[in-house]
């Protein structure tokens, strides 16, 4: 009898452990639209989500950074520094594969920069470890046709409803897979962003659009995941040569062949600023840098990606309507 009782207790416990392990490996959260669920990579810090799709709930996570819940159990992190009045610039920061939004804000240097330069910073969180950045890339978000472009647009609208944002100074930063998504978002959303900057990423598909738009294309000389010279297409997407990406951006902005070259520490900057609508294209290469986002202490403070990207952004003001989102 005792053995039978132990067996009846042990079997459900074993099943619970197995279910728990399965959820840990595949468990995600509900996603928007018709998609049911998507896995979250092991070790990713869970976000605090409401039990039902909501918009407007915020949770302070650390150091004044707030998490904002969105419909479909999506969320983004919001850094809104004090000490400034009037409409402020907005930077949207898209993390790379297997990097959380919180880690991207902190490790990129953009969180600290937002506090010193008084711009608003938001970091959307992907479903699963990566993004649906178009043309079959990448992972579960792409296979389930998750509308990450629509999610980014919804985040911008939500922030503008909460914070006094200057619509002419909204900027987009993408790292790795987030960079691939950035090209897709910038192509679709036209004049929403005054400028885009990426590191370790090229576009997944050609853009036929586009509203004149300043672009900074960044690469590390020693990057093997996204080499400057490119490599064959694989499960992590298209990896075209950086020079081809720069040429495509220059063609979209109708830039002339007049090129300026400068250096900032380990960064070499090629710039074309005779482009349509006062836009510009920059190609920045960091010597001795891998796929890791160029940030302190690995590069000098004046040559970090966050510093050079923000300087590039401050030179460009878009033409978006001043009407505030509601």
SERO-4910 file (N, C-alpha, C, O; in steps of 0.05 Angstrom, whole numbers):
BEGIN
 pado doro    nc1    nc2    nc3   cac1   cac2   cac3    cc1    cc2    cc3    oc1    oc2    oc3
  Unk    A     16    -24      0      0      0      0     17     25      0     12     44    -15
  Unk    A     38     25     18     56     49     19     69     53     -8     71     76    -18
  Unk    A     80     31    -20     93     33    -45     75     43    -67     82     59    -84
  Unk    A     49     33    -67     30     42    -87     24     72    -83     22     86   -103
  Unk    A     21     81    -58     16    109    -53     39    127    -63     34    147    -75
  Unk    A     63    117    -57     87    133    -67     88    134    -97     95    155   -108
  Unk    A     80    112   -110     80    112   -139     59    131   -150     65    146   -169
  Unk    A     35    132   -137     14    150   -147     23    179   -144     16    196   -160
  Unk    A     39    186   -123     49    213   -119     72    219   -138     74    241   -148
  Unk    A     90    200   -141    114    204   -156    108    209   -186    121    226   -198
  Unk    A     89    195   -197     84    197   -226     75    225   -233     86    237   -252
  Unk    A     55    237   -218     48    265   -225     71    284   -221     74    303   -236
  Unk    A     87    279   -200    110    297   -196    129    296   -219    139    317   -228
  Unk    A    135    272   -229    153    269   -252    141    283   -276    155    297   -291
  Unk    A    114    280   -280    102    293   -303    104    324   -301    108    337   -320
  Unk    A    100    334   -276    103    363   -272    131    373   -279    134    394   -291
  Unk    A    151    357   -270    178    365   -275    183    365   -305    196    383   -316
  Unk    A    173    344   -319    177    343   -348    163    366   -363    174    378   -381
  Unk    A    138    372   -354    124    394   -366    138    420   -361    140    437   -379
  Unk    A    149    423   -337    163    448   -330    188    450   -347    194    472   -356
  Unk    A    202    428   -351    226    429   -368    220    436   -397    234    451   -410
  Unk    A    197    424   -406    189    430   -434    182    459   -437    188    472   -457
  Unk    A    167    470   -417    160    498   -419    185    516   -417    186    537   -431
  Unk    A    205    508   -402    229    524   -400    244    525   -426    256    545   -433
  Unk    A    242    502   -441    256    501   -467    241    514   -489    253    527   -507
  Unk    A    214    511   -489    198    522   -511    180    544   -503    169    558   -520
  Unk    A    177    547   -477    156    565   -467    161    593   -475    181    605   -469
  Unk    A    141    604   -487    142    632   -493    117    645   -481    107    636   -461
  Unk    A    108    664   -495     85    678   -486     68    683   -511     77    680   -533
  Unk    A     43    689   -507     25    693   -530     35    716   -547     46    735   -536
  Unk    A     32    713   -573     41    734   -591     17    745   -606     -5    733   -606
  Unk    A     21    766   -620     -1    780   -633    -12    764   -656      0    746   -667
  Unk    A    -36    772   -665    -49    761   -688    -57    732   -684    -67    724   -663
  Unk    A    -53    716   -705    -62    688   -704    -41    669   -693    -46    645   -691
  Unk    A    -18    680   -686      3    663   -677     -3    655   -648    -13    671   -632
  Unk    A      4    630   -641     -3    620   -615     19    626   -595     14    638   -574
  Unk    A     43    617   -600     64    620   -581     91    619   -596     92    610   -618
  Unk    A    111    628   -582    138    627   -594    158    622   -572    155    632   -550
  Unk    A    179    606   -577    197    599   -556    215    622   -548    220    641   -564
  Unk    A    224    622   -524    243    641   -514    269    626   -507    268    606   -494
  Unk    A    291    637   -516    316    622   -512    322    619   -483    315    637   -467
  Unk    A    336    597   -476    342    592   -448    358    614   -436    377    625   -448
  Unk    A    351    622   -412    367    642   -398    357    670   -402    368    689   -389
  Unk    A    338    675   -420    328    702   -424    312    711   -400    295    696   -390
  Unk    A    317    735   -391    302    746   -368    273    751   -377    268    765   -396
  Unk    A    254    739   -362    226    742   -370    216    771   -364    224    783   -344
  Unk    A    199    781   -381    187    806   -377    161    802   -361    150    780   -361
  Unk    A    152    823   -348    127    821   -332    104    829   -351    102    852   -359
  Unk    A     87    809   -357     65    814   -375     38    811   -360     36    795   -341
  Unk    A     19    826   -368     -8    822   -358    -20    796   -367    -11    785   -388
  Unk    A    -39    786   -353    -51    760   -360    -67    762   -386    -71    742   -400
  Unk    A    -76    786   -393    -92    790   -417    -79    813   -433    -67    831   -421
  Unk    A    -83    813   -459    -72    835   -475    -82    862   -465   -106    867   -462
  Unk    A    -63    880   -459    -70    906   -449    -51    927   -462    -32    919   -475
  Unk    A    -58    951   -460    -40    973   -468    -41    994   -446    -62   1003   -438
  Unk    A    -18   1002   -437    -17   1023   -418     -6   1016   -391      2   1034   -376
  Unk    A     -4    990   -384      7    983   -358     38    986   -359     51    977   -378
  Unk    A     49    998   -338     78   1001   -337     88    989   -311     74    990   -290
  Unk    A    112    979   -312    126    968   -288    154    979   -288    168    977   -308
  Unk    A    163    990   -266    191    999   -263    208    975   -259    204    960   -240
  Unk    A    228    970   -276    245    947   -274    271    953   -260    279    937   -243
  Unk    A    284    974   -267    310    981   -254    319   1009   -262    315   1017   -285
  Unk    A    330   1023   -243    342   1049   -248    324   1069   -262    334   1086   -278
  Unk    A    298   1067   -258    280   1086   -271    270   1076   -298    252   1089   -309
  Unk    A    282   1055   -309    272   1044   -335    245   1031   -330    242   1015   -311
  Unk    A    226   1037   -347    199   1025   -344    194   1005   -366    203   1008   -389
  Unk    A    179    984   -359    170    965   -379    141    972   -385    125    976   -367
  Unk    A    134    973   -411    107    980   -419     95    956   -433    106    946   -453
  Unk    A     72    946   -423     59    924   -435     43    933   -459     32    955   -459
  Unk    A     43    916   -480     29    923   -505      9    900   -511     11    879   -500
  Unk    A    -10    905   -529    -28    883   -537    -13    859   -548      9    862   -559
  Unk    A    -24    836   -544    -12    812   -554     11    802   -537     28    787   -546
  Unk    A     11    812   -511     32    804   -493     60    811   -503     80    798   -497
  Unk    A     61    833   -518     87    845   -525     94    867   -505     77    875   -490
  Unk    A    119    876   -506    127    896   -487    152    911   -497    166    901   -514
  Unk    A    157    934   -486    181    949   -492    191    963   -467    175    967   -448
  Unk    A    217    970   -466    228    984   -444    230   1014   -451    236   1021   -474
  Unk    A    225   1031   -431    225   1060   -436    243   1074   -416    240   1071   -392
  Unk    A    262   1089   -427    279   1107   -411    272   1135   -418    276   1144   -440
  Unk    A    260   1149   -398    251   1177   -402    266   1195   -383    255   1200   -361
  Unk    A    289   1204   -390    305   1221   -371    290   1247   -364    276   1258   -381
  Unk    A    294   1256   -340    283   1281   -331    302   1304   -338    322   1300   -351
  Unk    A    294   1328   -330    312   1351   -333    311   1364   -360    328   1380   -367
  Unk    A    290   1358   -376    287   1371   -402    258   1379   -406    240   1365   -396
  Unk    A    254   1400   -421    227   1409   -427    222   1410   -457    241   1413   -472
  Unk    A    197   1409   -464    190   1411   -493    193   1384   -506    202   1364   -494
  Unk    A    186   1383   -532    188   1357   -547    217   1347   -548    236   1363   -552
  Unk    A    220   1321   -544    247   1310   -543    251   1289   -566    232   1278   -576
  Unk    A    276   1285   -573    282   1264   -593    275   1236   -581    275   1233   -557
  Unk    A    270   1218   -599    265   1190   -591    283   1172   -607    286   1174   -631
  Unk    A    297   1153   -593    313   1133   -605    301   1106   -600    296   1099   -577
  Unk    A    295   1091   -621    284   1063   -618    308   1044   -623    321   1045   -644
  Unk    A    313   1027   -603    336   1009   -603    327    980   -606    314    970   -588
  Unk    A    335    967   -628    327    939   -633    351    921   -627    372    923   -640
  Unk    A    347    903   -608    369    885   -599    375    864   -620    360    859   -639
  Unk    A    397    850   -616    405    828   -633    394    801   -623    382    800   -602
  Unk    A    400    780   -638    391    753   -630    404    745   -603    428    750   -598
  Unk    A    388    733   -586    396    724   -559    406    747   -541    420    742   -521
  Unk    A    398    771   -547    404    794   -530    377    806   -521    361    812   -537
  Unk    A    373    810   -495    348    822   -485    348    852   -490    369    864   -495
  Unk    A    325    863   -489    322    892   -492    337    906   -470    351    926   -475
  Unk    A    335    896   -446    349    909   -423    379    908   -426    393    928   -421
  Unk    A    390    885   -435    418    882   -439    428    901   -462    449    912   -460
  Unk    A    412    903   -483    419    920   -505    420    949   -497    439    964   -505
  Unk    A    401    958   -481    402    986   -471    427    992   -455    440   1013   -459
  Unk    A    434    973   -438    456    978   -419    483    975   -433    500    992   -432
  Unk    A    487    952   -447    513    945   -458    520    962   -482    544    966   -488
  Unk    A    501    972   -497    506    988   -520    516   1016   -513    529   1029   -529
  Unk    A    510   1025   -488    517   1052   -480    495   1072   -485    497   1095   -477
  Unk    A    473   1063   -499    452   1082   -505    436   1091   -480    426   1113   -479
  Unk    A    434   1073   -460    419   1080   -436    433   1104   -422    420   1123   -414
  Unk    A    459   1101   -418    474   1123   -405    473   1148   -422    471   1170   -411
  Unk    A    476   1145   -448    476   1168   -466    449   1183   -466    448   1208   -467
  Unk    A    427   1168   -464    401   1180   -463    398   1198   -439    386   1219   -440
  Unk    A    410   1190   -417    408   1205   -392    425   1231   -392    418   1251   -381
  Unk    A    448   1229   -406    464   1253   -407    455   1273   -429    457   1297   -425
  Unk    A    445   1262   -451    436   1280   -473    406   1284   -474    396   1298   -492
  Unk    A    392   1273   -455    363   1279   -451    345   1271   -474    326   1286   -480
  Unk    A    351   1249   -487    332   1239   -507    317   1215   -495    327   1202   -477
  Unk    A    294   1209   -507    278   1186   -498    288   1161   -512    293   1162   -537
  Unk    A    291   1140   -498    301   1115   -509    281   1093   -504    272   1089   -481
  Unk    A    274   1078   -525    257   1054   -522    270   1030   -534    284   1032   -555
  Unk    A    266   1007   -522    278    982   -532    256    961   -533    249    949   -512
  Unk    A    244    956   -556    224    935   -559    237    908   -553    260    904   -559
  Unk    A    221    889   -543    230    862   -538    219    843   -559    195    844   -565
  Unk    A    236    826   -570    227    807   -590    212    784   -578    213    780   -553
  Unk    A    198    769   -594    186    744   -586    206    722   -595    212    720   -618
  Unk    A    215    706   -576    236    688   -582    262    703   -583    263    727   -576
  Unk    A    284    690   -591    310    704   -589    316    723   -612    337    736   -612
  Unk    A    298    726   -632    305    742   -655    280    756   -666    259    757   -652
  Unk    A    281    766   -690    260    781   -702    251    770   -729    266    755   -742
  Unk    A    227    777   -738    218    772   -765    227    796   -782    213    816   -783
  Unk    A    250    793   -795    261    816   -809    258    814   -839    271    829   -854
  Unk    A    240    796   -848    234    795   -877    249    773   -892    270    765   -884
  Unk    A    236    764   -914    249    745   -932    257    719   -918    278    708   -924
  Unk    A    240    710   -899    245    684   -886    265    685   -863    271    664   -852
  Unk    A    274    709   -855    292    711   -832    278    724   -809    264    745   -813
  Unk    A    280    715   -786    295    691   -778    280    676   -757    263    687   -743
  Unk    A    286    650   -755    275    633   -734    245    632   -733    231    635   -753
  Unk    A    235    627   -709    206    624   -705    190    649   -713    169    646   -725
  Unk    A    199    673   -706    184    697   -714    179    697   -744    157    705   -753
  Unk    A    199    690   -760    196    690   -789    177    667   -798    161    671   -816
  Unk    A    181    643   -786    165    620   -794    135    625   -788    118    614   -802
  Unk    A    129    640   -767    102    645   -759     92    671   -770     69    680   -764
  Unk    A    108    685   -786    101    710   -799     93    731   -778     72    744   -781
  Unk    A    108    733   -757    102    753   -737    107    781   -748    127    786   -761
  Unk    A     89    798   -743     90    825   -755    107    843   -737     96    860   -722
  Unk    A    134    840   -737    151    857   -721    152    886   -731    157    904   -715
  Unk    A    149    890   -757    148    917   -767    124    932   -755    126    955   -747
  Unk    A    101    918   -755     77    930   -743     81    935   -713     71    955   -702
  Unk    A     96    917   -699    101    921   -671    118    946   -666    112    961   -648
  Unk    A    138    950   -682    155    973   -678    139    999   -683    142   1018   -668
  Unk    A    122    998   -703    105   1021   -709     86   1027   -685     82   1050   -678
  Unk    A     75   1005   -673     57   1008   -651     72   1020   -626     61   1035   -611
  Unk    A     97   1011   -623    113   1022   -600    117   1052   -604    114   1067   -584
  Unk    A    124   1060   -628    129   1089   -632    103   1105   -627    104   1125   -614
  Unk    A     81   1094   -636     55   1108   -631     49   1109   -602     39   1129   -592
  Unk    A     54   1087   -587     49   1086   -559     66   1106   -543     56   1119   -525
  Unk    A     91   1108   -550    109   1127   -537    100   1155   -542    100   1172   -524
  Unk    A     93   1161   -567     84   1188   -573     59   1196   -559     54   1220   -554
  Unk    A     42   1176   -551     18   1182   -536     24   1187   -507      8   1199   -493
  Unk    A     48   1178   -498     55   1181   -469     74   1205   -465     72   1218   -444
  Unk    A     91   1210   -484    113   1229   -480    113   1250   -502    105   1244   -524
  Unk    A    121   1274   -495    122   1295   -515    147   1291   -533    169   1299   -525
  Unk    A    143   1279   -556    164   1271   -574    164   1290   -598    142   1296   -609
  Unk    A    187   1299   -607    189   1314   -631    188   1295   -655    206   1279   -659
  Unk    A    166   1295   -670    163   1275   -692    184   1277   -714    187   1259   -730
  Unk    A    198   1300   -715    218   1303   -735    245   1292   -726    264   1290   -742
  Unk    A    247   1283   -701    272   1273   -690    267   1245   -677    272   1241   -654
  Unk    A    257   1227   -694    254   1199   -685    274   1183   -701    275   1184   -726
  Unk    A    290   1167   -687    312   1153   -699    311   1123   -692    299   1115   -672
  Unk    A    323   1107   -709    322   1078   -707    350   1066   -707    366   1072   -724
  Unk    A    356   1049   -687    382   1035   -685    376   1005   -684    359    996   -670
  Unk    A    392    991   -700    389    962   -700    415    948   -699    434    955   -714
  Unk    A    417    927   -683    442    912   -680    437    883   -689    418    870   -681
  Unk    A    454    873   -708    452    846   -717    424    840   -729    416    854   -747
  Unk    A    409    821   -718    383    815   -728    365    839   -725    347    844   -742
  Unk    A    369    855   -704    354    880   -701    360    900   -723    344    916   -731
  Unk    A    385    899   -733    393    915   -755    379    907   -781    371    924   -796
  Unk    A    376    881   -785    362    871   -809    333    881   -808    322    890   -828
  Unk    A    321    880   -784    294    889   -782    293    920   -786    273    930   -797
  Unk    A    313    934   -777    314    963   -780    311    971   -810    296    990   -816
  Unk    A    326    958   -827    324    964   -856    295    960   -866    284    976   -881
  Unk    A    283    938   -857    255    932   -865    236    952   -855    218    961   -869
  Unk    A    239    960   -829    221    980   -817    224   1007   -831    204   1020   -837
  Unk    A    249   1015   -836    254   1041   -848    243   1042   -877    234   1063   -886
  Unk    A    243   1019   -890    232   1018   -917    202   1021   -916    190   1036   -933
  Unk    A    189   1008   -897    160   1008   -896    148   1034   -884    128   1043   -894
  Unk    A    161   1044   -864    149   1067   -849    157   1094   -860    148   1115   -850
  Unk    A    173   1094   -881    178   1119   -895    188   1141   -878    210   1139   -866
  Unk    A    173   1163   -875    182   1186   -861    180   1186   -831    184   1206   -818
  Unk    A    173   1163   -819    171   1162   -790    198   1168   -777    199   1182   -757
  Unk    A    219   1157   -788    246   1161   -777    262   1180   -794    263   1180   -818
  Unk    A    276   1198   -779    293   1217   -793    320   1204   -802    332   1213   -821
  Unk    A    328   1183   -788    353   1169   -795    353   1142   -782    339   1137   -762
  Unk    A    369   1124   -793    372   1097   -783    402   1091   -781    418   1100   -798
  Unk    A    410   1076   -761    437   1066   -758    437   1037   -751    422   1028   -734
  Unk    A    455   1022   -763    457    993   -758    486    985   -752    505    999   -761
  Unk    A    489    963   -739    515    951   -735    513    921   -740    495    907   -729
  Unk    A    531    911   -756    532    882   -761    508    871   -775    498    850   -768
  Unk    A    498    886   -795    473    877   -809    471    891   -836    478    914   -840
  Unk    A    460    875   -855    451    886   -880    422    880   -884    411    865   -869
  Unk    A    409    892   -904    381    886   -909    376    858   -919    393    846   -931
  Unk    A    352    848   -912    344    821   -921    332    821   -949    333    801   -963
  Unk    A    321    844   -957    308    845   -983    310    874   -993    314    893   -978
  Unk    A    308    876  -1019    310    903  -1032    287    921  -1024    264    911  -1019
  Unk    A    292    946  -1022    272    966  -1015    266    983  -1040    284    995  -1051
  Unk    A    241    983  -1048    234    998  -1072    225   1026  -1066    222   1043  -1084
  Unk    A    222   1032  -1040    208   1057  -1032    223   1081  -1040    216   1088  -1062
  Unk    A    240   1097  -1031    236   1103  -1004    238   1133   -999    250   1147  -1015
  Unk    A    225   1143   -978    227   1171   -970    257   1176   -964    269   1160   -950
  Unk    A    268   1198   -974    296   1204   -967    302   1201   -937    287   1212   -921
  Unk    A    323   1187   -931    327   1178   -904    357   1174   -899    370   1160   -914
  Unk    A    367   1187   -878    396   1185   -872    402   1157   -860    386   1147   -844
  Unk    A    424   1145   -868    431   1118   -859    460   1117   -851    477   1126   -866
  Unk    A    466   1105   -828    493   1098   -820    496   1068   -820    480   1054   -806
  Unk    A    515   1057   -835    519   1028   -837    545   1022   -823    567   1031   -831
  Unk    A    544   1006   -801    568   1001   -785    576    971   -786    559    954   -785
  Unk    A    602    966   -787    612    939   -787    639    938   -771    653    958   -769
  Unk    A    645    914   -760    671    909   -748    689    895   -768    680    876   -781
  Unk    A    714    903   -769    732    890   -788    736    861   -783    741    845   -802
  Unk    A    734    852   -758    739    824   -751    713    809   -746    714    788   -732
  Unk    A    691    819   -756    665    805   -752    664    780   -770    667    782   -794
  Unk    A    660    757   -758    657    732   -773    628    723   -776    622    708   -794
  Unk    A    610    733   -759    582    727   -761    569    742   -784    552    732   -799
  Unk    A    577    767   -787    567    785   -809    592    798   -821    596    822   -817
  Unk    A    607    783   -837    632    794   -847    628    817   -867    608    818   -881
  Unk    A    647    835   -867    645    858   -885    644    848   -914    630    859   -931
  Unk    A    659    826   -920    659    815   -947    634    799   -954    631    790   -977
  Unk    A    617    794   -934    593    778   -938    599    748   -937    623    740   -935
  Unk    A    578    732   -937    581    703   -937    555    691   -946    535    705   -949
  Unk    A    554    664   -952    530    652   -963    506    655   -944    509    656   -920
  Unk    A    483    655   -957    458    656   -942    456    631   -924    462    609   -932
  Unk    A    446    635   -899    442    613   -881    418    618   -863    402    636   -869
  Unk    A    415    602   -842    391    604   -825    389    631   -811    367    638   -802
  Unk    A    411    645   -810    410    672   -797    406    694   -818    411    718   -812
  Unk    A    399    687   -842    391    707   -862    412    712   -884    431    696   -888
  Unk    A    407    733   -898    424    742   -920    448    757   -909    445    774   -891
  Unk    A    472    752   -919    496    765   -909    511    777   -933    532    768   -941
  Unk    A    500    798   -945    512    810   -968    535    828   -960    537    836   -937
  Unk    A    554    833   -978    577    850   -971    568    877   -962    548    888   -971
  Unk    A    583    888   -943    576    915   -932    577    936   -954    560    954   -955
  Unk    A    596    934   -973    598    953   -995    572    954  -1011    564    975  -1021
  Unk    A    560    930  -1015    535    929  -1030    512    943  -1015    496    957  -1027
  Unk    A    511    939   -989    491    952   -973    494    983   -974    475    997   -978
  Unk    A    519    992   -972    524   1021   -974    516   1032  -1001    504   1053  -1003
  Unk    A    523   1017  -1022    515   1025  -1049    485   1027  -1052    475   1045  -1065
  Unk    A    471   1008  -1041    441   1008  -1042    430   1033  -1028    412   1046  -1037
  Unk    A    441   1039  -1004    431   1062   -989    437   1088  -1004    420   1106  -1004
  Unk    A    460   1090  -1016    467   1114  -1031    449   1117  -1056    441   1139  -1062
  Unk    A    442   1094  -1069    425   1095  -1092    397   1104  -1084    384   1120  -1098
  Unk    A    387   1095  -1061    360   1102  -1051    359   1132  -1044    338   1144  -1048
  Unk    A    381   1143  -1035    382   1171  -1027    392   1189  -1049    395   1213  -1046
  Unk    A    399   1177  -1072    409   1192  -1095    433   1209  -1088    434   1233  -1094
  Unk    A    452   1196  -1074    477   1210  -1066    496   1212  -1090    497   1194  -1107
  Unk    A    512   1233  -1090    532   1235  -1110    557   1218  -1102    557   1206  -1081
  Unk    A    577   1219  -1119    601   1203  -1113    621   1218  -1095    643   1208  -1090
  Unk    A    614   1242  -1087    632   1258  -1070    633   1245  -1042    613   1243  -1028
  Unk    A    657   1237  -1035    661   1222  -1010    680   1236   -992    701   1246  -1001
  Unk    A    674   1236   -966    692   1247   -946    701   1224   -927    684   1207   -920
  Unk    A    726   1223   -920    736   1202   -903    749   1214   -878    765   1233   -880
  Unk    A    742   1204   -855    754   1213   -830    758   1190   -811    747   1168   -816
  Unk    A    772   1194   -790    776   1173   -770    771   1184   -742    776   1207   -736
  Unk    A    759   1166   -725    755   1172   -697    765   1148   -681    751   1127   -680
  Unk    A    788   1150   -670    800   1126   -657    802   1103   -676    813   1106   -698
  Unk    A    790   1079   -669    792   1056   -687    771   1057   -709    770   1038   -725
  Unk    A    754   1077   -710    732   1078   -730    740   1095   -754    749   1118   -751
  Unk    A    736   1084   -778    740   1098   -803    712   1105   -814    695   1087   -817
  Unk    A    708   1130   -820    681   1139   -829    682   1149   -857    696   1168   -864
  Unk    A    668   1135   -875    664   1144   -903    637   1157   -904    617   1145   -895
  Unk    A    635   1181   -915    610   1196   -914    604   1208   -941    621   1219   -955
  Unk    A    578   1205   -948    567   1218   -972    544   1236   -963    524   1225   -953
  Unk    A    547   1262   -966    525   1279   -956    513   1297   -978    496   1314   -972
  Unk    A    520   1292  -1002    506   1306  -1024    484   1287  -1034    486   1275  -1056
  Unk    A    463   1285  -1018    441   1266  -1023    415   1280  -1023    413   1303  -1014
  Unk    A    394   1267  -1032    367   1279  -1034    357   1288  -1007    360   1274   -987
  Unk    A    345   1312  -1007    332   1322   -983    350   1327   -960    341   1327   -937
  Unk    A    376   1332   -965    394   1337   -943    401   1313   -926    412   1316   -904
  Unk    A    396   1289   -936    403   1265   -922    433   1259   -927    447   1273   -941
  Unk    A    442   1237   -914    470   1229   -917    472   1199   -912    454   1187   -900
  Unk    A    493   1187   -923    499   1159   -917    528   1158   -906    546   1169   -917
  Unk    A    530   1144   -883    557   1139   -872    562   1109   -870    545   1093   -864
  Unk    A    587   1103   -875    596   1075   -873    619   1075   -853    640   1087   -858
  Unk    A    614   1063   -830    633   1064   -808    645   1036   -803    629   1017   -799
  Unk    A    671   1034   -803    685   1008   -799    703   1011   -774    719   1029   -772
  Unk    A    698    993   -755    714    993   -731    737    972   -733    731    948   -737
  Unk    A    762    981   -731    785    963   -733    785    945   -709    780    953   -686
  Unk    A    792    919   -713    796    899   -692    771    894   -676    772    884   -654
  Unk    A    747    900   -688    722    895   -674    707    871   -686    706    869   -711
  Unk    A    696    855   -669    681    831   -678    652    838   -681    645    862   -686
  Unk    A    634    819   -679    605    824   -681    595    838   -656    572    848   -656
  Unk    A    610    839   -635    602    852   -611    598    882   -616    614    895   -630
  Unk    A    576    893   -606    569    921   -610    592    938   -599    599    935   -575
  Unk    A    603    957   -615    626    973   -606    619    992   -583    606   1012   -587
  Unk    A    627    985   -559    620   1001   -536    644   1001   -516    662    984   -518
  Unk    A    644   1019   -497    665   1020   -477    662    995   -460    640    985   -455
  Unk    A    685    984   -450    712    995   -451    728    984   -475    752    988   -477
  Unk    A    714    971   -495    728    959   -517    737    979   -538    756    974   -553
  Unk    A    724   1002   -539    732   1024   -557    731   1050   -540    716   1051   -521
  Unk    A    746   1070   -549    746   1096   -534    718   1108   -534    702   1103   -552
  Unk    A    713   1124   -514    686   1136   -510    677   1152   -534    654   1151   -541
  Unk    A    696   1166   -548    688   1183   -571    685   1167   -596    677   1178   -617
  Unk    A    690   1140   -595    688   1124   -619    669   1101   -615    668   1083   -632
  Unk    A    653   1101   -594    633   1080   -590    611   1083   -612    607   1104   -623
  Unk    A    598   1060   -617    577   1062   -637    554   1080   -628    543   1095   -644
  Unk    A    548   1080   -602    527   1097   -592    534   1126   -596    517   1142   -604
  Unk    A    559   1134   -590    567   1161   -593    566   1170   -622    555   1191   -629
  Unk    A    577   1154   -641    578   1162   -669    550   1162   -681    543   1179   -698
  Unk    A    534   1143   -673    506   1142   -683    490   1166   -674    476   1178   -690
  Unk    A    493   1173   -648    478   1195   -638    487   1222   -651    471   1239   -657
  Unk    A    513   1224   -655    523   1248   -669    511   1250   -697    504   1271   -706
  Unk    A    510   1227   -711    498   1226   -737    468   1234   -736    459   1249   -753
  Unk    A    454   1224   -716    426   1231   -714    421   1261   -709    403   1272   -721
  Unk    A    438   1273   -693    433   1301   -686    436   1319   -711    428   1342   -710
  Unk    A    449   1309   -732    452   1324   -756    428   1323   -775    426   1337   -795
  Unk    A    408   1306   -768    386   1301   -786    359   1305   -773    354   1293   -752
  Unk    A    343   1321   -785    316   1326   -776    297   1319   -799    300   1328   -821
  Unk    A    277   1303   -792    258   1294   -813    236   1314   -819    237   1337   -809
  Unk    A    217   1305   -834    195   1323   -843    168   1313   -834    147   1321   -844
  Unk    A    168   1295   -813    143   1283   -804    124   1304   -793    133   1325   -784
  Unk    A     98   1299   -793     79   1317   -782     82   1321   -753     90   1302   -738
  Unk    A     77   1345   -743     80   1351   -715     56   1341   -699     57   1344   -674
  Unk    A     36   1331   -712     12   1321   -697     20   1299   -678     34   1280   -687
  Unk    A     12   1300   -653     19   1280   -634      0   1256   -635    -24   1259   -639
  Unk    A     12   1232   -632     -4   1208   -632    -23   1208   -609    -17   1219   -588
  Unk    A    -46   1196   -612    -66   1194   -591    -74   1165   -587    -90   1159   -569
***
